[in-house]
Structures are given as structure tokens and as C-alpha cells.
């Protein structure tokens, strides 16, 4: 209450279960306040390490071999793998187009 009165920004973020997730940070292990899941008649809960893994695109078969605290840090520092795969495929496609363009320019000369 003291921090809130001063406007220091301490608080929490309730997730809209039908919406888009907030950013998962590596500090999530501390209190999980950035992303809390609402529960009917109970206090909100934080994500499980498995839920964090899913948000980052890891398959359910991915084994989490570390403590929950370490898992929260690692998933918070991770990039979303399906997104990076899509970006990589588009980069390769654009490089192929550039390569074909250069070949056709050389053939004209």
C-alpha cells in the first residue's frame, strides 16, 4: 500500500485467459506478479514451469531438468522457438530471391 500510494508501480498483472499473454521475464521466479492466472473464489496463481515452456513454444515432451526457479529464469530468457523458425525460413526465402536476382542480372551483361 505504501509503494502504491507513492506511485512506484508495484502491482500484478492478471491474465485474460482468452487473450494474449504478457511477456514472460527471467525475474518471474521471484514472485510471478507479471502474469497471474485468475481462479474463481481463490487468489490468483502464477504459471507453472510447464506453462512457461508452452508459452515459449517448447513441446510438452521437453524435459525440464532443473528446479522451478531455474526453469522460470531459463524460460524467461528464452526466445519463442516457433517464431524464430518462421523468421529464419523467411530470411532464407528472401536470400534465395536476392541470389536469383543477382544471377539474372549477371546473365543480362
Secondary structure, DSSP 4 states (H G I P E B T S, - for coil): -HHHHHT------EE-TTSPPPPP-TTHHHH-TTSEEEETTEEEEEPPHHHHHHHTT--TT----S-HHHHHHHHHH---HHHHHHHHHHHHHHHHHHHHHHHHHHHH-
